[in-house]
Amino acid sequence: MFGSRSALLVAGAVSALSLGGLATFLRLLPDSASTLPSAATFALVVVAVATGVVVGSRGVPDETSYW
């Protein structure tokens, strides 16, 4: 559907927007009254993603199947 140049362009744009949003969030966080809730939410998301990766990778073969 997309060529490799288009996919690379889209990935670059998404990465730039994501990093900009993260940088803005981290810059504003120390002066905010919501530092503790934000840190707790971040930790909860990290734990949820890690749990999903561990549970989702059970029983999956290590080698790639070609059929």
C-alpha positions as CSV (number, residue, x, y, z in Angstrom):
1,M,0.0,0.0,0.0
2,F,2.7,2.5,1.0
3,G,6.1,2.6,-0.5
4,S,9.2,2.5,1.8
5,R,9.7,6.2,1.4
6,S,6.2,7.0,2.5
7,A,6.3,4.7,5.4
8,L,9.6,6.2,6.5
9,L,8.2,9.7,6.2
10,V,5.1,8.8,8.3
11,A,7.3,7.0,10.9
12,G,9.5,10.1,11.1
13,A,6.6,12.5,11.5
14,V,4.9,10.3,14.2
15,S,8.2,10.0,16.1
16,A,8.9,13.7,16.0
17,L,5.4,14.5,17.3
18,S,5.7,11.9,20.0
19,L,9.1,13.1,21.2
20,G,7.8,16.7,21.1
21,G,4.8,15.8,23.2
22,L,6.9,13.9,25.7
23,A,9.5,16.7,26.0
24,T,6.7,19.2,26.6
25,F,5.1,16.9,29.2
26,L,8.4,16.4,31.0
27,R,9.2,20.1,30.9
28,L,5.9,21.0,32.5
29,L,5.7,18.1,35.0
30,P,8.0,19.3,37.8
31,D,6.1,22.6,38.3
32,S,2.8,20.8,38.2
33,A,0.6,19.8,41.1
34,S,-0.1,16.5,39.3
35,T,3.4,15.1,39.5
36,L,2.5,12.1,41.7
37,P,-0.6,11.1,39.8
38,S,1.3,11.4,36.5
39,A,4.1,9.3,37.8
40,A,1.7,6.7,39.1
41,T,-0.2,6.6,35.7
42,F,3.1,6.2,33.9
43,A,4.2,3.3,36.1
44,L,0.8,1.6,35.7
45,V,1.0,1.9,31.9
46,V,4.6,0.4,32.0
47,V,3.4,-2.5,34.1
48,A,0.4,-3.1,31.9
49,V,2.4,-3.1,28.7
50,A,5.1,-5.4,30.2
51,T,2.4,-7.8,31.5
52,G,0.8,-7.8,28.0
53,V,4.1,-8.6,26.3
54,V,4.8,-11.4,28.8
55,V,1.3,-12.9,28.6
56,G,1.1,-12.4,24.8
57,S,4.4,-14.1,24.1
58,R,3.6,-17.4,25.8
59,G,3.5,-20.4,23.6
60,V,4.7,-18.5,20.6
61,P,7.6,-20.2,18.7
62,D,10.9,-18.4,18.5
63,E,11.5,-19.1,14.9
64,T,9.6,-17.6,12.1
65,S,7.2,-20.0,10.2
66,Y,7.0,-19.8,6.5
67,W,3.9,-21.4,5.0
